[in-house]
Amino acid sequence: MDTPTVLVTGATGTVGSALVPALRTLGVTVRAMTRDPDRPVPGVENAVADLHDPESVTAALKGVDAAFLNSPSAPDAADLQIRFADLARDAGVNRIVLLSQYAARADSPVRFLRWHADVEAHVQRLGLDHTVLRPNLYMQALLGFAGTIAQGWFAAPIGGAAVSAIDTRDIADAAAAVLTGTGHTGRTYTLTGPRAVTHDQIAQALSTATGRDIAFHDAPAEQFTAALTGLLPPWQLDGLVEDYAHYARGEAADVYTSVADLTGSPARDITGFAQEYAAAFTRA
C-alpha cells in the first residue's frame, strides 16, 4: 500500500511547524507548502505556493491524499481558504482538515469567527471528507508579549475572565491524528487546554517558571489599541480587540477533552508551557 501524502499549508507557521514533525512520526509523506523558496522545511517534500496564486496551489495539490488547511492572517483569508478548498476538490484530494477557531459562528460579533464560519460552511457544502478543528486562544500567543514580560509585566483588555487556552503543539498532534485516522468525517472538534486560566494565573505561572515577578495589568480596549496602533494593520487590530472582548465576556472558558480523545495524551497545561518557554520570557 502506498504511503499517503499530506499537504500542510502554512508549514512554517506556529501550528504548521509543529504539525510537520508530528505527521512524520506517524509515517506519512509530508508535503510542506510555503511561500518562500528560501525557507524550505527540512526532511520533507516542499511545494512553493501562494494562496493568492491558484496555479501554484493546484501544482502543490497534485497527488495529495489529504490537506491541512490554514492560512496566514489576512483580510481576505476566508476567500483564499474557500478557493483552496475548491482547488483541492478539483484535484481529487480525499480529505481536508480545516483549522478554524473556538466558537466560530456566522452571527458572531467577532469578525474572525464569522470568517471561519464562512469557510466551514463552504467546505461542508463541497461534500468532501472533512473535519473541522476549532482551537481556543494559543498559549504561544504569549510570545507576542515577551518584550514586556521580560520587563516584568504584560497587559490586555480581558479583566479576570478565564480562557481555556491551548498549546499549539496539542493542536498539531490533534490534526495529525485526524489526518491519518478514521472516523472523523464531518466532525467538528473544539480544542482547549486542560483548564481555563485567567491572565493573573498565567502571570503567576510565568513568574514561577522564570523566577521573576511578572504582573498582569488589565488594559482598557482603547489603551490596548493605542499601544498597538502602527504595529498591526487596522483590520487586524480591530479584530484582535473583538477577540479579547469575546474572551472578556467569559465566552471562551469551556474545557473540552478533544485533545486527549484524539491523541491519547492530556492537553498541555499553562504551567508546563511556561517552564518550557521560560527562556523566551527572560530575554531583555
N, C-alpha and C positions, 0 to 999 in steps of 0.2 A: 504493500500500500504506500502511495506517495505521501511524503510529509506535507501537511497543509502549509500554505503560505499566508501569513497575516500581515496586512499593511497597517502600519502605525503612523497616523498623521500627527503632526506636532511632535515628532520623535525626539527633539532636543528640548522640549518644554518640561515643565515641572512634573506632569504626570507621565508624558511620553518617555522621558529619560529613565523613569523607574519601570515602566511597562516593558520596554525592550529587554532588559535582563530577566525580568520575570517570565516573559514568554520563552526566552532562550532556555531557561531552566526546565521548562516543560517540553522542550524538544521540537518546537515548531520552527519553520523557516520564517524569519522576520525580515520584512522589507521596511526600512525606515524612510519615511517621506519627509524631506527637509527642503527649505527654500534656498539654503546657502551651500553651494557646491564646495566651499572651503571649510565646511564643518561636517564632514562625513561622520556617521555613527560607526564606531569600530566593531568588527566582528559579525556584521550582518550585511544583507543586501542594502544598497542605498538607492533611492529614487529622488532625484532633484525635481521638485514640482511645486507650483504655487497654486493655491486655491483660486486665484484670480485668472489662472491660465488653464482653461478646460482641456486643451490638448495635452499639456504636461500631466494633468491629473489622469486622463484616460490612459496615457502610457504607463503611469505608475500603477494603475489598477490591473494591467494585463496579467492574467494568470493568477490572480489573487483569489483565495478562498474566503477570507474574512477580512473585514476592515474595522479599525478602531477610529471613530470619527470625533475629532476635537479640532479646534481652530484657535489661532491667536485672537485675543480680544480686539474687536474692530467694530465700527458702526454697521458694517454690512455682514457681520459674522453669520447671522441666520440665513441670509440669502446664499452665502458661499457654502454653508453646510447643506442646504437644501439642494443646491446644484451638484455637490459632491455625491449625495445620495442618489440622485438621478443618474449620474455617470456610473456609479457603482452598479446600479440595476442594469444599465445598458451593457456593462462589461461582464455581466454574468456572475458577479460576486454573490456568494451564497448567504453571507451573514454580515450584518452591521451591528456593532456595539457603539451606541451613541453616548457620549459624555454630556450630560445635561446638568441640572442644578437642583438642589433641595428646594421643594415647594414650587417648582415650575408650574405655572398655570396661565391660561390665556387672559384672565381678568386680573392678574396681579398688578399692584401699583408699582412694582419694580420692573423696569424695562428689561433687564437681563432675564428675568424669569419669564416674561412674556415671549422674548425671543426664543428661549429654549423650548417653550411650549409649542411655538410655531414649528420648530424643526421636528419635535417629537411627533406632532400631528401629521406632518408631511411624510415622515418615514413610515408611520403606521399605514397611511393610505397607499404607499407603494406596494404593500403586500410582501415585503421581504422578510426573511428570518431576521428579526431584530430584537435587541434588548436595550433598555434604557438604564443608565446609571445616573443617579441623582445625588452627588456628594454635597455635604454641607461645607461650611467655611473651612478652607485649608489651614492646617496648623502652619504650613510653610509660608503662609501669607505674613506671618510674624517677622520673617526675614526682611520684609519691606520696612519694618520699624527698627531694624538692627542699629542704625546710626544713633537714634536717640536712646534705645535700650542700653547701648554701651555707655551712655552718659547717665543712666540710672532712671529713665522714665520712658513711657510711651502714652499716646493719647488717641482716643477715638470716640465718636458720638454713640455710645452704646449703653451707658449707665451701668446698672448692676444686672442686666439681663444675661442669662446663661445661654450658651450655644454649644451644641454637640459637635464641636469641631473635629475634623478628621485629618490624619496624616496622609499625605498624597501617596505614600508607599502602599498604604492599605487600599487606596483607590486602584492603583496599578495591579496589585495582587488580585483584587476582585475582578478587574477587567480581564486579566489573564485567565482566570478560572472560567469566566463566561465565554471568552473567545475560543477556548479549547474544550469546553464541556458540552453537555447536552441538557435538555430540559429547561432552557432559558428563553425559548421563543415567545415573544410577545410580553415578556415580563418586564416590570419596572422595579428596580431595587434602589431604595434610599440608603445612602452610605453615610454613617456617622461614626464618631468616636464612641468609646465605651461609656461616657458620661457627658453631661452638659456642664460646662465650666464658665464662670464669669471671668471678665478680664482681670479682676483683682486676684482671682485664683491663678490665672495664667502668670501674673506678675510674681506671685509667690513661688510658683514652680520655677520661673526663670531665676529668681533670687537664690533659691536653694541650689540650683544647678550651677550657677556662676559664682556663688559665694559673695555676691554683691547685693546691695539693697536696690531693688528695681520697683518703681511705683507705677501704677496705672492712674491716669487722670482722665476723667470723663470730660469730653470736649463738646461744646455746642456744635451743631452741624455747620453754622456759619464760620466758626473759628477753624474747624477741620477743613472746610472748603478753602478758606483764605490761605491756610498753610500749604495746601497742595496746588493752588492755582499757579499755572505756569509749568508745573511738573507733570501734569496729566492733561490730555485734551479735554475740553469742556464736557463732551458727551460721556466720556469715561468717568470723570469726576462726579458728574450729576448722578450717573448710575451707581457709583460707589456709595454715595450718600443715601440713595434709595435702599441699597443693600443693608447699610448699617441701621437705617430706620426700621427695616424688616427685622433685623436682629434685636434691636432695642424694644420692639413691641412683644418680644418673647415668642416669636413665630418660628424659631429655629432651635428649640430646646429638646425636642423629642429625640429619643435614642432608639436606634434600630439595630438588630442583630445581623444584618445582611453580610457584613464583613466576615464574621465568624461562620455564618451559614455557608458562604460561598468558598471560603479559603480553608476552613478548619482551624484557624488561629484567631485569637481575640484581637480586636482592633487595638492599635497602639494608644496609650494614654498620654496626656499632655506632660506628665512628669517624665516619662521616658523620652519624649520628644525634646524637652528642654535639656535633659542630660546629654543627649546625642549631639545636639546643635549648640551646646554651650559656647564653644569657641567662636561661633559666628556672632554671638551677642556680647563678646568681650573685646572685640577689636574697636579701637577708637576710630 
